[in-house]
Amino acid sequence: MNYNEQIDLVFEQFENGDIEEATKLLQEIGNNINPGDEDYADYQLNAAYIYAADNHFDKARESLNNLLNSEDAEEQQMAYHQLGLVERMDAEFDQSIAYFKKEAELIDANFSDDTIKQSVNLYELGYVQLLNNQYDEGKASLEASLKLAEQSEDDLSIAISNRALGELYAAQEEMNKAKSYFTEAKRYFRKDGDEMGIAEIEALEAAIF
């Protein structure tokens, strides 16, 4: 099997619950990949995803830290993005925020015309700020994310930004605003054909309202 086939098998095993075999194969792939190899960055990002999903956060951090000194700006950006996600999953919200802010600096310096990257970064930053009870900061980040998503006309980005703003206003018990944002989120998930996204919001609405 080539690299892509091996990685596909890792994810297939993991999603089927065969975590031990998936992790074993992941490590075997890693033993044959070195810095500078064509698939090195992709491997580290995928390994971090698997480790974090299995709650092995230190292993995920180790994989991503291998990319922070990459000469490729996009590899650095993706590493900081995933580090932000890992820290959020581990409830290390302050560190997560720091990583997303570092990612924002890289995006501004290297991808200033990429409104999708900017929107997704601000969404993740705003969502962690929400989880960290920083409601004013979170609101500002999420509103900026939504504005950029609308500029890019990306239905999924618009949907997730609206959903997060709904959650923020629900947390502040401003239920009319929360309902309005949830309604918009469902509309854009529907445009994107994302039935799972709609179902998740309906579950949130049932729990909140």
C-alpha positions in Angstrom: 0.0 0.0 0.0 1.1 3.5 -0.7 1.0 6.3 2.0 -2.5 7.5 1.1 -3.9 4.0 1.2 -2.3 3.4 4.6 -3.7 6.6 6.1 -7.1 5.8 4.7 -6.9 2.4 6.4 -5.9 4.0 9.7 -9.1 6.2 9.6 -11.2 3.3 8.5 -10.0 1.2 11.4 -10.4 4.1 13.9 -13.9 4.9 12.8 -14.8 1.2 13.1 -13.6 1.2 16.7 -10.5 -0.8 16.1 -8.4 1.8 17.8 -5.5 -0.5 18.8 -4.9 -1.6 15.2 -5.3 2.0 13.9 -2.7 3.3 16.3 -0.3 0.5 15.6 -0.5 1.1 11.8 -0.1 4.9 12.4 3.1 4.3 14.3 4.4 1.9 11.6 3.8 4.6 9.0 5.6 7.1 11.2 8.6 4.9 11.4 9.1 5.2 7.7 8.5 8.9 7.3 11.2 11.5 8.0 11.3 15.4 8.0 11.6 16.6 4.4 9.6 13.7 3.0 6.7 14.6 0.8 4.1 13.2 3.2 5.7 14.3 6.4 3.4 17.2 7.2 0.3 15.3 6.2 1.3 12.5 8.4 1.9 14.7 11.4 -1.5 16.4 11.0 -3.3 13.1 10.6 -1.5 11.5 13.5 -2.4 14.5 15.7 -6.1 14.1 14.7 -6.1 10.4 15.6 -4.3 10.9 18.9 -6.5 13.8 19.9 -9.7 11.9 19.0 -8.4 9.1 21.3 -7.7 11.6 24.1 -3.9 11.2 23.8 -3.4 14.9 23.8 0.4 14.9 24.6 1.0 12.7 21.5 -1.1 15.0 19.4 0.9 18.1 20.7 4.2 16.3 19.9 3.1 15.6 16.3 2.0 19.2 15.7 5.0 20.7 17.4 7.1 19.0 14.7 5.6 21.4 12.1 5.9 24.7 14.0 9.3 25.4 12.5 8.3 24.3 9.0 9.5 26.6 6.2 6.0 26.2 4.6 3.7 28.9 6.0 0.6 26.8 5.4 2.0 23.9 7.3 2.7 26.2 10.3 -0.8 27.7 10.0 -2.5 24.3 10.0 -0.3 23.1 12.9 -1.3 26.1 15.0 -4.9 25.6 14.1 -4.9 22.0 15.2 -3.0 22.8 18.4 -5.8 25.3 19.2 -8.3 22.5 18.7 -6.3 20.0 20.8 -6.0 22.5 23.7 -9.8 23.2 23.4 -10.5 19.5 23.6 -8.3 19.2 26.7 -10.1 22.2 28.2 -6.9 24.3 28.2 -8.8 27.3 26.9 -6.3 30.1 27.5 -3.6 28.1 25.6 -6.1 27.3 22.8 -6.9 31.0 22.4 -3.1 31.8 22.2 -2.7 29.3 19.4 -5.6 30.6 17.4 -4.2 34.1 17.8 -0.9 32.9 16.6 -2.6 31.3 13.6 -4.3 34.6 12.9 -0.9 36.3 12.7 0.3 33.8 10.1 -2.9 34.1 8.1 -2.6 37.9 8.1 1.0 37.7 7.0 0.7 35.0 4.3 -3.0 34.6 3.4 -4.5 38.0 3.8 -6.9 37.5 0.8 -8.2 34.1 2.0 -11.5 35.0 3.7 -12.3 31.4 4.4 -9.1 30.9 6.4 -9.8 34.1 8.3 -13.4 33.2 8.9 -12.7 29.7 10.2 -9.9 31.0 12.5 -12.2 33.7 14.0 -14.9 31.1 14.4 -12.6 28.8 16.4 -11.2 31.7 18.4 -14.7 33.0 19.2 -16.0 29.5 20.2 -13.1 29.0 22.6 -13.7 32.5 24.0 -17.3 31.5 24.5 -16.3 28.3 26.3 -13.9 30.4 28.4 -16.8 32.7 29.5 -15.2 35.6 27.5 -18.6 36.6 26.0 -17.7 40.1 24.7 -14.5 38.9 23.0 -16.3 35.8 21.7 -19.1 37.9 20.3 -16.7 40.2 18.5 -14.7 37.2 17.0 -17.9 35.4 15.9 -19.5 38.4 14.4 -16.3 39.1 12.4 -16.2 35.4 11.4 -19.8 35.6 10.1 -19.1 38.8 8.1 -16.1 37.1 6.4 -18.1 34.0 5.8 -20.9 36.0 4.1 -18.3 37.8 2.0 -16.9 34.4 0.8 -20.5 33.1 0.2 -19.5 29.8 1.9 -22.7 28.3 3.2 -21.0 26.0 5.8 -18.9 28.8 7.3 -22.0 31.0 7.5 -23.9 28.2 9.2 -21.3 27.4 11.9 -20.8 31.1 12.7 -24.6 31.6 13.1 -24.8 28.4 15.3 -22.0 29.6 17.6 -23.6 33.0 18.0 -26.8 31.3 18.9 -25.0 29.3 21.5 -23.4 32.5 22.8 -26.7 34.4 23.2 -28.3 31.3 24.7 -25.6 31.2 27.3 -26.4 34.8 28.1 -30.1 34.0 28.2 -31.0 36.2 25.3 -33.3 33.6 23.8 -34.9 35.6 21.0 -31.5 36.4 19.5 -30.4 32.8 20.1 -33.4 31.5 18.2 -32.8 33.9 15.3 -29.2 32.8 14.9 -30.1 29.1 15.1 -32.8 29.6 12.5 -30.2 31.2 10.1 -27.8 28.4 10.9 -30.3 25.8 9.9 -31.1 27.6 6.7 -27.5 27.6 5.6 -26.9 24.0 6.7 -29.9 23.1 4.6 -28.4 25.0 1.6 -25.2 23.1 2.1 -27.0 19.8 2.3 -25.8 19.1 5.9 -28.6 17.2 7.6 -26.3 16.4 10.5 -25.7 20.1 11.1 -29.5 20.7 11.2 -30.1 17.8 13.6 -27.4 19.1 16.0 -29.1 22.5 16.2 -32.5 20.9 16.7 -31.0 18.9 19.6 -29.5 22.1 21.0 -32.9 23.9 20.6 -34.7 21.1 22.4 -32.2 21.2 25.3 -32.2 25.0 25.6 -35.7 26.1 24.9 
